């Protein structure tokens, strides 16, 4: 209680309602997230912001436009889940499985996606400014026209990922596997790709002003010359 403020009172009727909801959930014979939410009188799209949903099974869940700001979804199973236009700003998705999930135009600003599996996920138009994707797996992911300004994508795997027209200004992709990734028309200004694997990586039409490269396995001399002519910086 804050000094000077009156104590918060809860009516007996509200307490009875809460006790009844707890009893119904405890006595239910289902472990389905949506069934439990319905029993508790909660809306899965609006009532779980900042909630602890770690390890929850949400495979193929329909969560389009859901409000999940700062929600703990650590190690959650979101395989094939639909999170189109969902608000996951500041959420914790560390170690979650988002394989083949739909995240078009989702708000993932400052979201923690460390070690998250986003294989074949669709993130077109998603906002990932300041997001952390360290050691995440994004092989075959579709990230075209998404925003990753200042995002940390270091030591991640983005093999065959589509990053065309993506905004990666000041992003860190150091030591990531970018083999076969497509950066057509992307903005990589001042990004850090030191130590990244660049075998068959396409930078056609990409902006690479002040982009840092060094120790890049798979980068051939022709592509290096192309990048240097467009303003990229190479060490060694």
C-alpha positions as a printed NumPy array, in Angstrom:
array([[  0.   ,   0.   ,   0.   ],
       [  1.287,   3.504,  -0.875],
       [  1.376,   5.912,   2.076],
       [ -1.519,   8.35 ,   2.059],
       [ -3.709,   6.255,  -0.207],
       [ -6.841,   4.503,   1.071],
       [ -6.769,   0.682,   1.124],
       [ -8.171,  -1.112,  -1.912],
       [-11.401,  -2.855,  -1.037],
       [-12.939,  -5.795,  -2.894],
       [-16.651,  -6.496,  -2.618],
       [-17.834,  -9.846,  -1.332],
       [-19.644, -10.371,  -4.624],
       [-16.4  ,  -9.912,  -6.579],
       [-14.611, -12.354,  -4.295],
       [-17.371, -14.913,  -4.765],
       [-17.137, -14.533,  -8.535],
       [-13.356, -14.994,  -8.404],
       [-13.642, -18.064,  -6.184],
       [-16.205, -19.564,  -8.566],
       [-13.933, -18.987, -11.581],
       [-11.008, -20.607,  -9.775],
       [-13.188, -23.578,  -8.794],
       [-14.426, -24.083, -12.352],
       [-10.91 , -23.987, -13.778],
       [ -9.56 , -26.32 , -11.077],
       [-12.362, -28.838, -11.622],
       [-12.232, -28.76 , -15.415],
       [-10.964, -31.847, -17.202],
       [ -9.311, -29.979, -20.044],
       [ -5.848, -28.517, -20.44 ],
       [ -6.773, -26.651, -23.628],
       [ -5.795, -22.997, -23.299],
       [ -8.87 , -21.632, -25.056],
       [-11.268, -23.876, -23.119],
       [ -9.719, -22.785, -19.829],
       [ -9.892, -19.129, -20.848],
       [-13.584, -19.532, -21.716],
       [-14.309, -21.228, -18.386],
       [-12.576, -18.372, -16.563],
       [-14.51 , -15.807, -18.555],
       [-11.366, -14.446, -20.243],
       [-10.828, -13.272, -23.8  ],
       [ -7.62 , -14.845, -25.22 ],
       [ -7.16 , -11.894, -27.565],
       [ -7.435,  -9.163, -24.929],
       [ -6.91 , -10.488, -21.395],
       [ -3.399, -11.982, -21.43 ],
       [ -1.121,  -8.964, -21.746],
       [  1.719,  -9.312, -19.179],
       [  0.459, -12.79 , -18.255],
       [  2.703, -15.79 , -17.616],
       [  2.069, -18.23 , -20.463],
       [  5.433, -19.969, -20.385],
       [  5.431, -23.528, -21.801],
       [  1.803, -23.187, -22.944],
       [  0.66 , -25.261, -25.933],
       [ -0.771, -22.898, -28.561],
       [ -0.207, -24.972, -31.673],
       [ -2.274, -23.632, -34.613],
       [ -3.863, -21.066, -32.289],
       [ -5.836, -18.251, -33.904],
       [ -4.418, -15.176, -32.18 ],
       [ -4.655, -12.582, -34.936],
       [ -4.664,  -9.013, -33.461],
       [ -4.082, -10.42 , -29.938],
       [ -2.792,  -8.038, -27.26 ],
       [  0.193,  -9.843, -25.736],
       [  2.332,  -6.896, -24.659],
       [  5.107,  -8.009, -22.269],
       [  3.544, -11.473, -22.03 ],
       [  5.828, -14.311, -20.912],
       [  5.665, -16.908, -23.704],
       [  8.993, -18.521, -22.921],
       [  9.269, -21.995, -24.516],
       [  5.653, -21.749, -25.732],
       [  4.602, -24.051, -28.571],
       [  3.229, -21.727, -31.275],
       [  3.735, -24.058, -34.219],
       [  1.554, -22.863, -37.137],
       [ -0.044, -20.215, -34.903],
       [ -1.712, -17.209, -36.531],
       [ -0.384, -14.029, -34.888],
       [ -1.076, -11.678, -37.783],
       [ -1.109,  -8.057, -36.549],
       [ -0.688,  -9.246, -32.952],
       [  0.941,  -6.899, -30.446],
       [  3.87 ,  -8.756, -28.857],
       [  5.893,  -5.688, -27.959],
       [  8.301,  -6.455, -25.122],
       [  7.134, -10.072, -24.878],
       [  9.462, -12.901, -23.844],
       [  9.495, -15.588, -26.529],
       [ 12.834, -17.1  , -25.556],
       [ 13.062, -20.676, -26.786],
       [  9.535, -20.634, -28.215],
       [  8.614, -22.72 , -31.269],
       [  7.136, -20.475, -33.963],
       [  7.788, -22.82 , -36.863],
       [  5.575, -21.843, -39.825],
       [  3.801, -19.248, -37.669],
       [  2.1  , -16.259, -39.303],
       [  3.335, -12.93 , -37.933],
       [  2.563, -10.534, -40.78 ],
       [  2.504,  -6.928, -39.573],
       [  2.942,  -8.055, -35.962],
       [  4.409,  -5.64 , -33.409],
       [  7.574,  -7.294, -32.091],
       [  9.433,  -4.183, -30.961],
       [ 12.   ,  -4.963, -28.226],
       [ 10.664,  -8.539, -28.089],
       [ 13.066, -11.214, -26.81 ],
       [ 13.269, -13.967, -29.43 ],
       [ 16.524, -15.506, -28.218],
       [ 16.85 , -19.143, -29.375],
       [ 13.373, -18.964, -30.891],
       [ 12.576, -21.315, -33.777],
       [ 11.074, -19.265, -36.616],
       [ 11.777, -21.734, -39.405],
       [  9.514, -20.988, -42.396],
       [  7.667, -18.347, -40.375],
       [  6.021, -15.436, -42.206],
       [  6.974, -12.008, -40.816],
       [  6.289,  -9.792, -43.809],
       [  5.796,  -6.194, -42.716],
       [  6.471,  -7.042, -39.053],
       [  8.013,  -4.418, -36.763],
       [ 11.092,  -5.891, -35.028],
       [ 12.848,  -2.676, -34.04 ],
       [ 15.184,  -3.373, -31.153],
       [ 14.194,  -7.041, -31.017],
       [ 16.668,  -9.662, -29.808],
       [ 17.018, -12.691, -32.099],
       [ 20.376, -13.947, -30.862],
       [ 20.874, -17.622, -31.883],
       [ 17.341, -17.725, -33.32 ],
       [ 16.571, -20.017, -36.268],
       [ 14.94 , -18.241, -39.217],
       [ 15.767, -20.624, -42.04 ],
       [ 13.38 , -20.097, -45.   ],
       [ 11.59 , -17.332, -43.057],
       [  9.788, -14.611, -45.01 ],
       [ 10.8  , -11.197, -43.654],
       [ 10.271,  -9.006, -46.704],
       [  9.443,  -5.362, -45.936],
       [  9.856,  -5.931, -42.2  ],
       [ 11.645,  -3.462, -39.93 ],
       [ 14.675,  -4.628, -37.93 ],
       [ 16.319,  -1.323, -37.103],
       [ 18.908,  -1.861, -34.337],
       [ 17.782,  -5.482, -33.928],
       [ 20.249,  -8.075, -32.596],
       [ 20.336, -11.022, -34.985],
       [ 23.796, -12.276, -34.076],
       [ 24.79 , -15.965, -34.239],
       [ 21.41 , -16.694, -35.797],
       [ 20.605, -18.952, -38.75 ],
       [ 18.834, -17.33 , -41.705],
       [ 19.596, -19.828, -44.442],
       [ 17.475, -19.126, -47.563],
       [ 15.566, -16.412, -45.679],
       [ 13.794, -13.705, -47.704],
       [ 14.853, -10.271, -46.413],
       [ 14.027,  -8.291, -49.535],
       [ 13.237,  -4.607, -48.917],
       [ 13.851,  -5.124, -45.186],
       [ 15.047,  -2.198, -43.046],
       [ 18.135,  -3.462, -41.187],
       [ 19.811,  -0.16 , -40.401],
       [ 22.227,  -0.501, -37.468],
       [ 21.21 ,  -4.145, -36.997],
       [ 23.741,  -6.725, -35.797],
       [ 23.998,  -9.919, -37.832],
       [ 27.502, -10.833, -36.697],
       [ 28.472, -14.508, -36.999],
       [ 25.071, -15.437, -38.41 ],
       [ 24.576, -17.974, -41.187],
       [ 23.118, -16.01 , -44.104],
       [ 23.742, -18.667, -46.746],
       [ 21.331, -18.234, -49.637],
       [ 19.551, -15.31 , -47.945],
       [ 18.026, -12.655, -50.192],
       [ 18.699,  -8.995, -49.276],
       [ 17.357,  -7.547, -52.524],
       [ 16.549,  -3.87 , -51.983],
       [ 17.221,  -4.114, -48.236],
       [ 18.728,  -1.233, -46.245],
       [ 21.787,  -2.492, -44.342],
       [ 23.267,   0.938, -43.615],
       [ 25.667,   0.758, -40.635],
       [ 24.71 ,  -2.861, -39.977],
       [ 27.313,  -5.311, -38.67 ],
       [ 27.83 ,  -8.516, -40.669],
       [ 31.256,  -9.369, -39.267],
       [ 31.905, -13.099, -39.289],
       [ 28.622, -13.861, -41.075],
       [ 28.532, -16.756, -43.545],
       [ 27.65 , -15.306, -46.949],
       [ 27.627, -18.302, -49.286],
       [ 25.28 , -17.557, -52.227],
       [ 23.858, -14.554, -50.345],
       [ 22.251, -11.938, -52.623],
       [ 22.846,  -8.223, -52.034],
       [ 21.495,  -7.025, -55.39 ],
       [ 20.052,  -3.538, -54.983],
       [ 20.823,  -3.452, -51.26 ],
       [ 22.   ,  -0.288, -49.491],
       [ 25.281,  -1.107, -47.715],
       [ 26.61 ,   2.318, -46.778],
       [ 28.969,   1.922, -43.794],
       [ 27.968,  -1.734, -43.459],
       [ 30.684,  -3.701, -41.668],
       [ 32.094,  -6.885, -43.192],
       [ 35.014,  -9.042, -42.058],
       [ 35.965, -12.743, -41.949],
       [ 32.987, -13.642, -44.145],
       [ 33.109, -17.262, -45.264],
       [ 31.586, -17.88 , -48.674],
       [ 31.943, -14.288, -49.907],
       [ 33.58 , -14.254, -53.337],
       [ 35.72 , -11.431, -54.705],
       [ 33.15 , -10.312, -57.252],
       [ 30.49 ,  -9.752, -54.6  ],
       [ 33.033,  -8.107, -52.294],
       [ 33.976,  -5.626, -55.013],
       [ 30.282,  -4.913, -55.663],
       [ 29.707,  -4.188, -51.974],
       [ 32.803,  -2.002, -51.646],
       [ 31.669,   0.07 , -54.617],
       [ 28.353,   0.645, -52.831],
       [ 30.022,   1.897, -49.635],
       [ 30.545,  -1.229, -47.545],
       [ 33.467,  -1.381, -45.113],
       [ 35.796,  -4.382, -45.043],
       [ 38.367,  -5.27 , -42.401],
       [ 41.242,  -7.476, -43.484]])
